[in-house]
């Protein structure tokens, strides 16, 4: 040992056994598996539980996951042999119950909340999966907002449809509701966690209606309201002069403090730049005043907590009064905001290549998700493709401009929207990201099984057989497929939707399966 130390020889550090995942793969597809009449959501970060919502969207269901070994007996009895996919009646009926056992059913929407419905595309895990935050919604009866709201929230965006939201914190260990918070008459984008961002125990909720961000802290399972970021600086919400007379569409209200700081930041960028000539500053002054009204009336559409100190805000062009539909290509502005100092520390246009480089360089920070087992973040080939594309288009400003705008649209990134399964690690396997990707979004069903090639050998490691059931018809609705990957075990649940029909496939490791190379 001493000799090795002196000669600088060292033992090879123990690393994550990625070769294990190359050998043990979800190589068997069991088609048309019988699933209870529920909406499956996702696994907890530690993979011990699977959560879902009841068909009436009133209850949360939590299943204990038994592990793939629990399916060994039923796989053996069904005579799978060396097949890659099978549709055996006994296997279809028994497989889900062999893998999962119901732990508890928690009725969220009852008594005073009986008219609410759980949003089945929203759930956020907290404290490594000890708690889960879910939301129920109730349509709000349409009526005019009180004038005081326009005074308190001068940026109010009253073209959105309001709801009353019930946020519930569920203790998955004890099987109880540990806390509930109601946000009445608001508009929050719940699908795929877009309107809620989480960092550690800090929870940020973006109100599209009031154009502000509610900050909560989870303390021992209780949501503690910290502050509200948006219309005015801290301590100024109560100092509002309500004696300004009647309010109408022509009333001029104060600009919000974030927009004031955005304008100040942009002005100081070229005002304090001694390297600029007088002519360059004049051009920048003209651009600044030309864009003043756009910044004044833009709306906050997305938000993300970078950490406990910084937040990324995405502002977009406010639709005109006579616009029936929102613009498909709205102008965007990306703003980095310091929560503690209430200052804007960075402003980037949607065509900013510098902003894209920041996103690519700190992609793990923006994704903000790590494997509970390996500590690794999601590894997608998309970032590598983006980098190569930007480099190849460096000599073509027009194409580079379009590419940067297209890629910048993907941020801010919604919380916990990536899976950390090693079977989507682009360093291990090659696969078609148009059919399946680490980002947990439904994809258009592929017309053939999805092949995963071992990156080291180039051989087909396994296939996910979730191909479209109906022939491709451009006039018919597209058949979609969503994937629920276990965080680390070779188990995948694919959910295919065609019209209003759902079918479920389970992709699981089977020792006797032989993957054919064709």
C-alpha positions, 0 to 999 in steps of 0.5 A: 500500500505504501509502495503504491502510494509513493509510486502514485499507483492507486486503486481504481475507484468504484464507479456506477456499474453501467455494464449491468444495465447493458446486460439486464434490460426490459427485453420482454413486452407483455401486451394489453395488460389488465390494469385497474380503472385508474390513471397511472402517474409515475414512480416515486424517486426511490422506485418503491411506490407507484402513484395514480389517480382514480377514474373519477379523479377524486382519489390518490392511489398508492401501490407498493412495488414488489420488484421484477422478481415477483413476476418470475413465477407467472412468467414461467407459468405462461410459457414465455420461452425466448419470445420478445413479446407475448399476449397471454391471457393468464399473463395479462390478467395476473402481471400487474397484481404480481408486480404491485400491491395497493398500499392505500387509497386516499380520497382527496375530493370529499365533503367541502371539496366534493366538486373538485377534480384532481389534475391527473397530469400534475404531481411533485415529489418532495423530500426524496419521495416522502411527500407528494404534492397534488392539485385539485381544481374547480371551475370558477363562476365567471364574473368581473374582477373587483377594482382592488385586484387591478390596483394590487396587481396592475399586470393582471392578465384577465383573459385566462380562465380562472379556477379555484385550486386545492393543493394537498401534501400527502405523506406517502409513508403514513398515508395521510394528508399532512396539509392543504392550501387553497388558491381561489380564483386563479389561473395556474398551468398544471399540465406536466407541472408547468406552473409549479417549480420545486427546489429542495423544500421550496415551492414556487407557484406561478399565477398567470392571472395575477402575474405573480409567484407564490413562494411556499416552504415545506416544513415537516409536511406543512406548506408555509407561505413565505412571500409573493413575488411580482407586483411590488417589492417586499413590504409595499403590497399594503401601501396601495393608494386606492383613491384613484377614481374609477378604473376602465380599460384606459386607466394607466396603472403602475408598472410592476417592479420586476419590469422596472428592473428589467428596463433598468438592467437593459438601459444600464447594459449599454449606458455603462459600456465604455467600449461602445461608440457614441453611434452604437449607443444611439442605436441601442437607445433607439432599440430600447425606446422602441421595445419599451411598450413591449416590455411594459405589457408583456406577460409572465408565462413560465417560471423555474427555480434555479436554486433557492436564490435565483429564478428564471422567468419567461415573458411573452408578448401580451395578445391584443384585445382583438386577437382571437387566438394567441400568437404561435410565435410570440416574442419572448424575453428571459429574465434571471431574477434574484429572490433575496435582493429583488434584482434582475441579474440577467436579461436575454432575448429569445434569439440569444445564443449566449443564453442557449450556451448557458442552458447547455452548459448548466443543463443539469442545474436546469433539469434539477433532477438526480437519480436517487440510486446513482446520483446521475442526471438525465442524459439525452442526446438532444443536448449533444445534437444542439451543440453540434448544430450550433457549431455547424451553423456558426457561419450562417447567421440566418439559420443560426438565428432560427435554430437558437429561437427554436431551442430556447423555447424549451426553457424554463424546464418544468419540475421533475419532467425528466426520468433518470432511468439508465435505459435512456442514458445516451452513453449506453444506448442509441434510440429514436428520441422521437419515439421515446425520450427522458422527458416524460411527455406523450409521443406519437406511436411508432409504426415499429418496435423501438430499438435500443442499440448497445452503444459499445457493440452496436447490437440491439440490446432490447426493443419496446414493442409499443407500436401503433395499433391503427394504420396511419391516417392523416385525417384521424387523431394521432395515436399517442404513447406515454412511458412510465420508467422505473427509476433503476429497474428494468421495468417500463409501463407504456400507455397507448391512447387512441381516441378515448381508448387506453391500452397498457403494455409492460416491458420487463426483464426476462432471462430466457428472452433472446433479442433477435438481431434484425 
